[in-house]
Amino acid sequence: MIRTLASAARGARPTASPPSVSVVIPCWNAERWIDHTIKSVLDQNYPSLEVIVVDDGSSDDSLAIARGYAPKVRVLTGPNRGVSVARNRGVSKARKEWIVFLDSDDLLLPGTLRMRLDVAEATCADVVVCDWQELIDRPDDAIGDSIKSVDLTALEADTEIACATNVWAPPAALMYQRSLVEKIGGFRQDLPIIQDARFLFDAACCGARFAHSPHVGARYRVHERSLSRSDPGRFWRDLLTNGRQIEAVWHGRGKLSPNQHEALAGIYNQAARGLFAAEHPDYFEAVKCQRALGGQLPLHPSVAAPLARAIGLWGARCVLACVGR
């Protein structure tokens, strides 16, 4: 369920003091950006704010830059174990009511924490999402033309289905109630590329109430050499793994609903097409998941899978490219 300010008449959370927020910044070799990222948090000038930087074994000057902000910023350090471990470690040390996960190359815009917290208090939400703009990673740090927002209609229709399929926002644009983060149990280490999207789904699975704060509150850096672009096979494999895990969650509650079946079919079809294009052997596992769902298969795996088994993924790609499929 998504809540708006218009639904606040049901009653807001009573508070005797301003709500508090922890900003957790996982950091690995981010010396180019970490200074501006930390400044964007401290410039919020919010009275009840905790900033935690978790350095994940950086080999550049990231750690030294972060430590330069002590004592306003608490800095944790350790060996490189991945962004999920870093975020979870930050949560274990956080002490505030709300948590924002800010990647070390993203930015918060002025006043966003106060606006998100105001919406949280007015709507009794567990997750608050604001709008964002893309920050293109190049020398001039160009700002994307369009303002990005979540699909509020999809969230209202079915929060779980929406978060399993097409609803996503960068961590910088989200704020989670601490009790919800603890209920979810942390970010998953087995989904290294799409762990933030899965966290959002897990929030929905826990019955979280979502609210939209209608302002541009974050800038999300887009890298040309991000993992999803530089290693598409890993990205599509993550998507497949995530789909299988979501299917297990839904099957654990009973028979799949028509909407759940449709959502999973879409996930597996997307993963299969991506893995096929990447010539990744897990393509056959994606097709197997499609078949196991039952129902009519899309044309692509019906043609591509037997062809790939006969002549290999590369050969099948060449043949289908020649015939325009």
HELIX and SHEET records of a PDB file:
HELIX    1   1 LEU A    5  ARG A   10  5                                   6    
HELIX    2   2 ILE A   34  LEU A   42  1                                   9    
HELIX    3   3 SER A   62  ARG A   67  1                                   6    
HELIX    4   4 VAL A   83  LYS A   93  1                                  11    
HELIX    5   5 THR A  112  THR A  123  1                                  12    
HELIX    6   6 LEU A  152  ALA A  157  1                                   6    
HELIX    7   7 THR A  159  ALA A  164  1                                   6    
HELIX    8   8 PRO A  171  ALA A  173  5                                   3    
HELIX    9   9 ARG A  178  ILE A  184  1                                   7    
HELIX   10  10 GLN A  195  CYS A  205  1                                  11    
HELIX   11  11 LEU A  227  SER A  230  1                                   4    
HELIX   12  12 PRO A  232  HIS A  251  1                                  20    
HELIX   13  13 PRO A  258  ALA A  277  1                                  20    
HELIX   14  14 TYR A  283  LEU A  293  1                                  11    
HELIX   15  15 LEU A  299  VAL A  323  1                                  25    
SHEET    1   A 3 ILE A   2  ARG A   3  0                                        
SHEET    2   A 3 PHE A 210  VAL A 222  1                                        
SHEET    3   A 3 LEU A 107  LEU A 108 -1                                        
SHEET    1   B 4 ILE A   2  ARG A   3  0                                        
SHEET    2   B 4 PHE A 210  VAL A 222  1                                        
SHEET    3   B 4 VAL A 127  ILE A 136  1                                        
SHEET    4   B 4 ILE A 143  LYS A 148 -1                                        
SHEET    1   C 8 ILE A   2  ARG A   3  0                                        
SHEET    2   C 8 PHE A 210  VAL A 222  1                                        
SHEET    3   C 8 VAL A 127  ILE A 136  1                                        
SHEET    4   C 8 LEU A 174  GLN A 177 -1                                        
SHEET    5   C 8 TRP A  98  PHE A 101 -1                                        
SHEET    6   C 8 VAL A  21  CYS A  27  1                                        
SHEET    7   C 8 LEU A  49  ASP A  56  1                                        
SHEET    8   C 8 VAL A  73  GLY A  78  1                                        
END                                                                             
